[in-house]
Amino acid sequence: MSGIRKLLDAMGTNLSMLGRLKDGKSLAEIKNMNKEILEAVYFMAFNYYETRRLDKAEPLFMFLCLHNHRDIRFLTGLACCRDELGDGDTAIKLLKQALDLDHKNPHTLLALATAYRSLGNADNARTVINHAIKVIDKNPALTKERLKAEQINLSIQSTGE
């Protein structure tokens, strides 16, 4: 039995799952996982991230991404953990994947600007933060996001890059 078949058998599924994943289904949809479970895991992951418990947050975000690769929050959360852990390249790949789903998501744009800044890529950080500010300015309710964008913008300018 091949490795993939063993993995699929261990997960309680078969090769038809690969076709359904290819057709755009998430693993959570294929397994009929209750959405409330994913939301509870997200709540825990987010709280761990906010309290700087990256050792706890990262595996939970990874679990979430594996089960629903189309949820921007899950991708952005994992990317932010990876960036904080010093893996900016992976963070940028994940954030670009999230932006493919919604190129105007202000939280993902802010995270991408931060990841570029962390890698010392001021030009890309400036480009992204300017785009984020334009997106944020179209929605007056995003006051916290606007403040964060201004802070990121100042930090990019102050590094002198």
N, C-alpha and C positions, 0 to 999 in steps of 0.2 A: 504494500500500500504506500502510495507516495506521501510525502510530507504534508502537502496541502490537503489531501484527503483525510489524513489523520487529524489535522487541525480542524477541518470542517466537521468530522465525526465527533471530535471532542466538544465542539460547540453545539452539537445536536442538529446539524444541518447537512446538506449534501452539495454536490457540484452545481445544482441549479441556483444556489445562492450567488455564485460568481456572476451568472448572467443577470440576476436581479440587481446586483451592485453595479454592474456595467450599465444597466438601464436607468440608473440614477436613484435607486432605492438606498436608504441608509440601513445599516445593520440593525438599528433599533426598530425600523419598520419591518424588516424581514423577520425579526424575532418577536414581533408584536409586543415590544416593550412599552410599558405604560409611560407616557410622557411625564407624569408626575415624579417618577423615579429619576429621570434625567434632570428635572428641575431641582429635586432635592440634592442630587450630587453637585449640580452647578452651584447651588446656594452654599454648600460646604466648601467647594473649591474656591469660590469667590471670597468667602470669609477667610480662608487660609491665606489666600493671596494678599488680601487687605491687611492682614496681621503679620505679613512677611514670613509666613510658614511655607516657603516655596517647596520644601521637601515633602510637604503634604499636598499642596495645591497642584503641583505639576502632574503627578500620576492621575489625579482625579480629572484634570483637564484632558490628559491623554486618553483616558477612558471615554470621556464625553466625545472627543473628536473621533475616536474609533467607532463609536456608536451612532454619531450623527455628524458627518463630515460637511454638512451644509448649514450648520448653525454658526453664524458669525461670532457669537459670544464665546463659543467653545474654542474656536480657532484663535480668536484674539486673546483669550485667557491663557491658552497654552503658549502663544507667541510671547506674551508679556513675561511669563515665567522663564521661558528660554532666554529672553533678552536680559532679565535680571540675573540669570545664572551665567551670563557671559557668552551665550551662543546667539549672537546677533544675526548671523547668516541664516540660521534656521528660523529665527523670529521673523525676519523679513520675508522669507518664503511663505510662512504661514499667513502673515498679514496680507501679502499679495493675493493669496488664495481667498482670504476673506473678502478682500476688495473686489475680486472677480464676482462675488455674490452680490455685493452692494458697494459700488465705488464712491458713494457719498456718506458712508457710515462715519460720523465724526470721531467716535471712540477708536475705531480701527485706524483712521488717518492720524490721530494723535499718537497712537502707539507706534505707527510706522515712522513718523517723524522722530520719535524718541529712539527707536532702534537705529535709524540712520545716524543720529547724533552720537549714540553710544559707540558706533563703529568708526566715528570720526569722519563721516561722509556729510559734511556740512551742506554741500550743494544740493544733494538729494533731500536732506532734512529741511532745508529752506523751501524747496519746491513743494514738498508735501505739506509743510505747515501753512504755506500760503494758500494752497488749495483747501486745506482744512478750515482756515479762517473764512474763506469765501462760503463754504458749505454752512458753517456755524452761523455766520452773519445772516443767512436766509431764514433762520429760526430763532426768534428772540427768546424762546424758552430755554435755550442752551447756554445759560449764563455761566454755569460751572465749567462747561467745556470751553467757553470763550476765555475764561481766566486761565485755564490750563494751557490753552493755545498760546496766550500771551507769555506765560512763564517759559514754555518751551522755546518760543521765538527769542526771548531775551537770553536764554541759556545758549542758544545757537550763536547769537551775536556776541555774547561775552567770551566765548571760547576763542574768538579771533580767527576762526578758520575761514 
